[in-house]
């Protein structure tokens, strides 16, 4: 797939330079007349921050979603001309050259059965980006272009940030996309092999960590806290986290983080280091006793983190901004977690502080 300008004369990416011109003569042309939700962006009469930010003559304005293939096949695909094949309840279309297109606009779900070849997917990612991760399990090379770009995203800068993480594209209204041979797609990325997200309670750090890996086809969620048995409030927290996570992710409950990181075969999300360290204190009776075993466990984790074989995102509490704990054990825990955060940050490509759901890169 190659994106072009509305006139079809200027390429948005460089991949086409590596392709033969004859391929374009056979490729299906997909005109995206609009890339927003059903009422466009800004939404008429809406005064939210997102709509106000794009109410000027240029930045962020988008028309309601619309697609026309080869100038004569509009979406939803129904009565298609000879040589074309509609599938997936009108969401998918295969062209005369065998190129395939899937449209998943706001309010629609991907069909259960997909063809073996899927060149291009136009998909709403703002609510449930994990659908792209699920799709990439079977179609890892599919090019993903985000649609439904409305006031669910607060700014164009935040949209760009998320799409970089997910390995997806956003294009202007009027862009022409062309299907071609498979292999032009890209996987999601987490901005480096190691990412550490710090924040206070209810800061949004866990949600940000999940968002970073949402479009990955395979993720292991490493849960370090207790299950909540016997504690209704904690059990409710655990349940909320489980319900928010993509259903196709694997979950591992362990306090052997060093082994989990060093033995990873897919991206990891560790949530979180604070509950892990508390469990380590418990395991070694270190609240009032010898804390050397805790320090050794931290050393082991840092060493594994430094040599992580797969991308890993870890969530940790920023405990140095509150009041000084009243007990010696509380102060020992605060100091140990602060030192661990500092050491992991020194070994990470990406570190951020999450405050009120906003990400401040460090």
C-alpha positions in Angstrom: 0.0 0.0 0.0 1.2 3.5 -0.9 -0.5 6.7 0.2 -0.7 9.5 -2.3 -2.0 13.1 -2.2 -5.5 13.8 -3.6 -4.1 14.6 -7.0 -2.3 11.2 -6.9 1.1 12.8 -7.8 2.9 13.1 -4.5 3.8 10.1 -2.3 3.4 10.4 1.5 5.9 7.6 2.2 9.2 6.4 0.6 8.3 2.8 0.1 7.1 3.3 -3.4 10.6 4.1 -4.6 11.4 0.5 -4.2 8.5 -0.8 -6.3 8.1 -1.2 -10.0 5.7 1.2 -11.8 3.8 -1.6 -13.4 2.6 -2.7 -9.9 0.7 0.5 -9.5 -1.2 0.0 -12.7 -2.7 -3.1 -11.2 -3.2 -1.8 -7.6 -6.6 -0.9 -6.2 -7.0 2.8 -5.5 -8.7 3.7 -2.3 -9.9 7.3 -1.9 -10.4 8.3 1.7 -12.8 11.3 1.3 -13.1 11.6 5.1 -11.2 10.2 8.1 -13.3 11.3 11.1 -16.4 9.8 12.8 -19.9 10.2 11.7 -20.2 13.9 12.3 -16.6 15.0 11.5 -14.1 16.9 13.5 -14.8 19.3 15.1 -18.2 18.0 15.9 -20.9 20.6 15.2 -21.8 22.5 18.4 -19.3 20.8 20.6 -17.2 22.9 22.9 -14.8 20.2 24.2 -11.1 20.9 24.2 -10.5 18.6 21.2 -13.0 20.3 19.0 -12.0 23.8 20.0 -8.4 23.0 19.2 -9.2 22.2 15.6 -11.9 24.8 15.0 -9.5 27.0 13.0 -9.1 26.8 9.2 -6.5 24.0 9.1 -5.2 21.9 12.1 -7.1 18.8 12.8 -10.3 19.4 10.7 -11.6 16.2 9.2 -14.7 15.2 7.3 -17.0 12.2 8.2 -15.6 8.8 7.2 -16.0 7.9 3.5 -14.3 5.6 1.1 -14.5 5.0 -2.7 -12.5 2.3 -4.4 -11.2 2.8 -8.0 -13.6 5.8 -8.3 -16.7 3.6 -8.5 -17.1 1.2 -5.5 -18.3 3.1 -2.4 -18.3 1.9 1.1 -20.3 -0.2 2.4 -19.3 -2.6 -0.3 -22.4 -4.3 -1.6 -23.3 -4.5 -5.3 -19.7 -4.5 -6.6 -18.7 -4.6 -10.3 -17.4 -7.7 -12.0 -13.9 -8.5 -11.0 -14.4 -7.3 -7.4 -15.4 -9.4 -4.4 -17.2 -8.0 -1.3 -16.8 -10.0 1.9 -17.2 -9.5 5.7 -20.7 -8.2 5.5 -19.6 -5.4 3.2 -16.6 -4.3 5.3 -14.0 -6.0 3.0 -13.3 -5.8 -0.6 -10.9 -7.7 -2.9 -9.9 -6.1 -6.2 -9.1 -7.5 -9.6 -5.4 -7.7 -8.8 -6.1 -9.7 -5.6 -5.4 -6.7 -3.4 -7.6 -6.7 -0.3 -9.1 -3.8 1.8 -10.8 -4.0 5.2 -12.8 -1.0 6.6 -13.6 -0.9 10.3 -15.1 2.5 10.9 -16.4 3.7 14.3 -19.2 1.4 15.6 -18.2 -1.6 13.5 -16.3 -4.8 14.5 -13.9 -6.7 12.3 -15.4 -9.8 10.6 -14.5 -13.1 12.2 -13.3 -14.6 8.9 -10.5 -12.8 7.1 -8.8 -13.7 3.8 -5.3 -15.0 3.8 -4.1 -11.8 2.2 -5.0 -8.4 3.8 -3.1 -5.5 2.4 -4.8 -2.5 4.0 -7.1 -1.9 6.9 -8.8 1.3 7.7 -9.7 1.0 11.3 -11.0 3.0 14.3 -8.2 2.8 16.9 -9.2 5.4 19.4 -11.4 3.3 21.6 -10.0 -0.2 21.2 -6.5 -0.3 19.6 -6.1 -3.9 20.8 -8.2 -4.9 17.8 -5.2 -4.1 15.6 -3.1 -6.3 17.8 -5.5 -9.2 17.4 -5.5 -8.7 13.6 -1.7 -8.7 13.5 -1.7 -12.2 15.0 -2.8 -13.6 11.6 -1.8 -10.6 9.3 1.4 -9.1 10.7 2.3 -7.2 7.4 -1.1 -5.4 7.0 -0.8 -1.7 6.7 -3.1 0.0 9.3 -4.5 3.5 8.6 -6.5 5.1 11.5 -10.0 6.5 10.8 -12.7 7.8 13.1 -10.3 10.5 14.2 -12.8 12.7 16.1 -12.9 14.4 19.5 -12.1 11.2 21.4 -8.4 12.3 20.9 -7.5 15.5 22.6 -5.0 16.8 20.0 -3.2 16.0 16.8 0.1 15.7 18.8 -1.5 13.0 21.1 -2.8 11.2 18.0 0.6 11.2 16.4 2.2 9.9 19.7 -0.3 7.0 19.9 0.0 6.0 16.2 3.8 5.9 16.5 3.4 3.4 19.4 0.9 1.3 17.4 2.7 1.3 14.1 -0.3 2.8 12.3 -0.7 5.8 10.0 -3.0 8.8 9.9 -3.5 10.6 6.5 -5.4 13.7 5.5 -8.9 13.7 4.0 -8.6 13.2 0.3 -5.6 10.9 0.4 -5.5 8.0 -2.2 -4.1 4.7 -0.9 -3.1 1.9 -3.2 -3.0 -1.8 -2.3 -0.1 -3.8 -3.5 1.8 -6.9 -2.6 2.0 -7.9 1.1 5.0 -6.8 3.1 4.5 -3.1 3.4 3.1 -3.2 6.9 4.7 -2.4 10.2 4.3 -3.7 13.7 3.6 -1.8 16.8 6.5 -0.4 18.9 6.9 0.7 22.5 9.6 3.4 21.8 12.6 1.2 22.8 13.3 -2.1 24.4 12.8 -0.9 28.0 10.1 1.7 29.1 9.5 2.7 32.7 6.3 4.6 33.6 6.2 6.4 37.0 3.3 8.0 38.7 1.2 8.4 41.8 -1.9 6.6 42.8 -4.7 6.8 40.2 -2.4 8.9 37.9 -3.2 6.8 34.8 0.2 5.1 34.6 -1.2 1.6 34.2 -3.6 2.7 31.4 -0.7 4.4 29.6 1.4 1.2 29.9 -1.4 -0.8 28.4 -1.9 1.7 25.6 1.7 1.5 24.7 1.5 -2.2 23.9 -2.2 -2.2 22.7 -1.4 -3.0 19.1 1.1 -5.7 19.7 -0.2 -9.2 18.6 1.3 -11.0 21.6 1.8 -9.5 25.1 2.4 -11.1 28.5 0.9 -9.2 31.4 3.0 -9.8 34.5 0.8 -9.2 37.6 2.9 -8.8 40.7 0.2 -8.0 43.3 -2.0 -10.3 45.4 -5.2 -11.7 43.9 -7.4 -9.8 46.4 -8.8 -12.9 48.1 -10.3 -11.7 51.4 -10.0 -8.0 50.5 -13.1 -6.8 48.6 -11.6 -3.4 47.7 -8.4 -4.8 46.4 -10.2 -7.6 44.5 -12.3 -4.8 42.8 -9.1 -3.1 41.7 -7.7 -6.4 40.3 -11.0 -7.1 38.5 -11.0 -3.6 36.9 -7.5 -4.1 35.6 -8.4 -7.5 34.1 -11.5 -6.2 32.4 -9.5 -3.3 30.8 -6.7 -5.5 29.4 -7.1 -7.0 25.9 -8.6 -10.4 26.1 -6.0 -12.0 23.9 -3.1 -11.1 26.2 -1.5 -13.7 28.3 -1.3 -13.2 32.1 1.4 -14.4 34.5 1.2 -13.9 38.2 4.7 -14.0 39.7 7.2 -12.3 41.9 10.1 -13.8 40.1 10.5 -10.8 37.9 14.1 -11.3 37.0 13.2 -14.7 35.5 10.1 -13.3 33.7 12.1 -10.5 32.1 15.2 -12.6 31.1 13.0 -15.5 29.8 10.5 -13.4 27.8 9.5 -14.6 24.4 7.1 -11.7 23.7 6.6 -8.1 24.9 6.0 -7.8 28.7 3.9 -5.4 30.7 4.9 -5.4 34.4 2.4 -3.9 36.7 3.8 -3.0 39.0 7.1 -2.6 40.8 5.7 -1.2 44.0 3.5 -4.3 44.6 6.4 -6.5 43.6 8.8 -4.9 46.1 6.2 -5.2 48.9 5.8 -8.9 48.1 9.6 -9.3 48.2 9.7 -7.6 51.6 7.1 -10.1 52.7 8.8 -13.1 51.3 12.1 -12.3 53.1 10.5 -10.9 56.3 12.4 -7.7 55.6 10.0 -5.2 57.1 11.7 -5.5 60.5 14.6 -7.8 59.7 17.5 -8.2 57.4 17.0 -6.4 54.1 20.0 -7.7 52.2 17.9 -10.4 50.4 15.7 -7.6 49.1 18.7 -5.7 47.7 19.9 -8.9 46.0 16.5 -9.3 44.4 16.6 -5.8 43.1 20.1 -6.4 41.7 18.9 -9.4 39.9 16.0 -7.5 38.4 18.2 -4.6 37.2 20.6 -7.1 35.6 17.7 -8.9 33.8 16.2 -5.5 32.8 19.6 -4.4 31.3 19.7 -7.6 29.0 15.9 -7.8 28.3 15.4 -10.0 25.2 12.0 -8.5 24.3 10.3 -5.1 24.8 9.2 -4.6 28.4 7.1 -1.8 29.9 7.1 -1.5 33.7 4.8 0.5 35.9 6.1 1.9 39.2 5.0 4.2 42.0 6.7 7.5 42.4 6.9 7.5 46.2 9.3 10.4 46.8 6.8 13.2 46.5 4.6 12.4 49.5 5.0 12.7 53.2 7.9 11.0 55.0 6.6 7.6 56.3 6.1 7.6 60.1 7.7 4.1 60.5 11.1 2.8 59.9 9.8 0.0 57.7 7.8 2.5 55.6 10.9 4.6 55.1 12.9 1.6 54.2 10.3 0.6 51.5 10.2 4.1 50.1 13.9 4.3 49.9 14.3 0.9 48.3 11.6 1.6 45.6 13.1 5.0 44.9 16.5 3.5 44.4 15.1 0.7 42.2 13.2 3.3 40.0 16.4 5.3 39.6 18.5 2.3 38.6 15.9 1.0 36.1 15.5 4.5 34.6 19.2 4.6 34.0 18.9 1.4 32.0 15.8 2.4 30.0 15.4 4.0 26.6 12.2 5.6 27.6 11.1 7.0 31.0 8.0 9.1 31.7 6.1 10.5 34.7 2.3 10.2 34.3 0.3 12.9 36.1 -3.5 13.2 35.8 -3.4 11.0 32.7 -0.8 13.2 31.0 2.6 11.8 30.0 5.7 13.9 30.9 8.7 12.4 29.2 11.8 12.4 31.4 
